[in-house]
Amino acid sequence: MDGVPILEALERCNARFAKLWWHWFFYAQPERAIMADPDAWYGGSAEAMGAEAYADYSRAIHDPAVVHGMLEDYRAGLTIDRCHDAGDRKAGRRVACPTLALWSTRDDLEMLYGNVLDVWRPWTTTLSGKGIQSGHHMAEEAPEAVAEAISAFLRTS
């Protein structure tokens, strides 16, 4: 949800990407600055996410172990994930099972990549998907829309 293959993101990296996703490269660095004020780094709100989901999210982003785990994902994107994507592309490997791509329409994937399905298409054999009317925290901001999209996918796959 709300992403493209890492190799695609890195190969398409340009000034617009750097301006919008500067945090992506920053997150590959030590956690010290983030832990000084996690709320300022991660955003989110009870209004958009719902009070209960936001409370869980807020607890998580204040836990150094959770923040470390989140940032390990960014670090992997610049290292092992990139290598795996490159190897898969070179070998002609694609995701062989039906694949659902969902992205938030109030975030920046469409601005960066245009049609998100066009980015995913060379990486899959059977692809469907759509934008969800939400910000980046899709499951929390639009739980019914996400659940319906996943349920419909599972019914037809």
Protein Blocks (a to p, Z undefined) as FASTA:
>chain_A
ZZacfklmmmmgcfklmmmmmmmmmmmpcfklmmmommlmngpafklnopklmmmmmmmm
mpmklmmmmmmmmmmmmmmmmmmmmmmmmnopacfbdcdddddfkbmklmmnopmklmmm
mmpmbdcdddddddfklmlmmmmlmmmmmmmmmmmZZ
